[in-house]
Amino acid sequence: LQAATDRSKGSRGGISTFLVDADTPGVELVRYQQMMMDDRPWEIALENVKVPVANMVGEEGEGFKFGQTWITAGRIRHAARGIGVAERCMELAGSYTNQRETFGKKLSERQAVQFMMVDSWMDTQMLRLFVHNLAARADAGEDIRYESYMAKVKGDEHAFAVCDRTMQVHGGMGLTTDLPIEKLWRDSRSMVITEGPPEILRMVIARAFYREYGS
C-alpha cells in the first residue's frame, strides 16, 4: 500500500510504501470485480487502519520511486504479453486461412488476407526486438520509463489489432466460444486499458519527445 506520509512534499518525497496484512484490523476485502479478462481486481476498504513503521518498505518518502520502478517493469511485461497473444492469434489465423476455401481458392491465396497476416507478423517481430532491448537495458539499470510507456502502448494496441484480424478471417466462427479467439480478443482489448490507457501514456511520451526534439 502506498500512502502519503508528508503531504507538504507531494509525490516527490511525501509518499511511502507499506506492507499491510489482509487480516489487519480495519482492512476489508469488499468484493472482486468480474472483468472481461481473467484478472480479478479486489475492491478494498480501509477504515482507521494502523500500520507499524516496521512494515515500511525502504525509507520514508521512497514510495514514488518504488512505484515508478514497478510500473516500468509491469509495462515491459504488458508488451511481452502482447507478443504472446499475437503469436497465438497468428497460429490460429495461419492454420485456418491455409485450410478454408471460398469460391475455389484458399483464404491464404487471397492477397487481402495475405497482407493482413504479413502485417501481423512484421509488427510482432519489431515489437519483440524492442521489448528484448528494453528488458536488457532495464537489467543494466538504465532509466527506460518513457520507452516502457511506448512498449506498453504499442504492445497492447498491436495485440488487439492481431486478434481483431484473426477474428475477421475466421468469420462467424471467430465469434463463437468454440474457438479461443473471442477470449483472446477480450483479453487484448482489456490490456489496452489496464495499467495506463494509451491516451494518458501518449501525453506523457509527448513531454519526453519535446524535451528531446523540441529545441
N, C-alpha and C positions, 0 to 999 in steps of 0.2 A: 504494500500500500504506500502511495506517495501522499505526503501531507505537508501543508505549509507550517514551517517551524519559525519563520521570521518574515512576516508579511511585508515589512518595510523593504526587503531585498527582492521581492518578487521571485521570478524564476531563476535569477542569477544569484544563487546562494541562499534563497529562502525556502527551498523545498528539500525535504529529506525523505528517505525510503525506509520502510519498516516491514518486518515480518510479523504478520498477525495471524495467530491460530484461529481456525474456523470456530472453535468452541470457546473463544474469549467472550466473557460477558458483554452483552451489547451488540454482538455480531449476529445477524440473522441472514441466512440464505433464503431469500424470499421465494424465488422460482427460477427455473431455467427457461430460456426462450427457445422455442422450436423454430429453427431457421430453414431457409431454402436448402442450405448445405448441411453437412453433418455437425458443424460447430454447435455447441450448446452453451452460450454465454449465460452466466447467472446474474440475476438482479440481487444485489447485496445491500442490506440496510445496516447502518451503523448508528448506534444510539448511546452516547456517553461512554464510548469505548476508551479504556485506559491501556496504554501500551508502554512497557518499561523501556528505559533508554537502552538496555542491553539488546533489545530487538532491532535497534537501528542498524541498517546495512551501510557500511562505510562510515564516513564522517558526516556531521551535521552540515546541511547545505549542498550535499553532493547528489541530491535526488535528480535534478535536471540532467546532470552529466550521465548518471546511470540510465535514465530514461532514453537519452539520445543514443547511447550505445546499444541498448536492447532494441530500440526501434530500427536502427540501421541494420542490425543483424536480421531482424524479422522481415525487413523489406527485401533483403537479398534472398531469404528463404521463400518469400512470396514469388519472386521472379523464377526461382528454381522450380517451385511447384508448378508455375505456368508452363515451364518446359515439359514437365512430366505429363500434364494434362494434354498439351499439344501433341506429344508423341503418341499417346494412347488414341487420340482422335485421328491422327494420320494413319495409324494401323487399321482402324476401323474403316476409314474412308478409302484407303488404298485397296483393301481387300474387297470391299463391296463394289466399288466402281470398276474393278477389274473382272467382276463376275456379272454384274447387272447389265442386261441388254435392253435397249429400246430402239425400235424401228430398225432392227437388223445390225446394230452396232453396240459394242460395249460402251459404257459411260467413259471408261478410261481412254477411249479412242476419240472422244469429242474434245475439241480444243478448249471450249469454255470450262469443262471440268478439269482438264489438264492444267490450265492456268491457275485455277483455284488451289489445286494440290501443290503446284510448284511454289506459289506464293507462301503457302503454309510452311513448306519445307525450308525455303530460303530464310524466312524470318525466324524460324526456330533455330537454325544454325547460327545466325547472327546473335540472337539472344543468348544462346549457350556460351558463345565466346565472351560476350560482355559479362555474364554472370561469373564465369570462371575467373576472369580478370579481376572483378571486384572482390571475389572471395579471397583470392591470393593477396590483394592489396590490403584487405581487412586483416588478414592473418599477419601481415607485415606491420600492422599498427598505423596505417595511413588513415587520414580523415577522408572518408568517402561518403559523407552524409548526402550530398546532393546527387552524386552518382547513384546511390542506393534508391533515392526517390525516382530517378529516371528508370532504373531497372524495375521498380515496383509498378510504375505506370505502364511501361512497355510490356512487361511480362504478363500482367493481368489482362490488358487490352488484347494482346496477341493470343493468349489462351482462349479468350472469349470469341475472337474472330475465327480461330481454327475450329472451335466447337460449333459455331454457327454455320460455317461452310460444311462441316461434316453432317450436321443435321439436314442441311439443304440438299446435299447429294443423295441422302437416304430417302428423301421424300417423306411420305406419310409414316413410313416405318420408323423414321428418326424421332417421331413424336411419341411413340409408344414406350411403355415400360418394359417391353420385351427386349429392348436393347439398352445399353448403359448410356446412350448419347444424351438423353434428356437429363439424366443426373449430372453428367459432366457439364452440360450446358448450364444447369442451375448452379453448380459449384463455381464455374468460371465467372458467371455473372455476379455472384456474391463476392468473389475475390476482388472485383473491380472496386467495390465499395469499402470492404473491411480494411482496417489499418491505414486509412487515409484515402479519400476519394481522389481521382485524378485531377479534378479542378483545383483543389487545395494544393496538391503537390506541384502542379504546374505553376501556380502563383509563387511558391517558394523557389522553384527552379528558376523562374524568371528573374528573381532578385540576384541569384548567383550568375546568371547569364550576363546581366548588365554590369555587374562588378568585373566580369572577365572581358567583355567586349564593348562596353558602353562608353569607353573613353575616347 
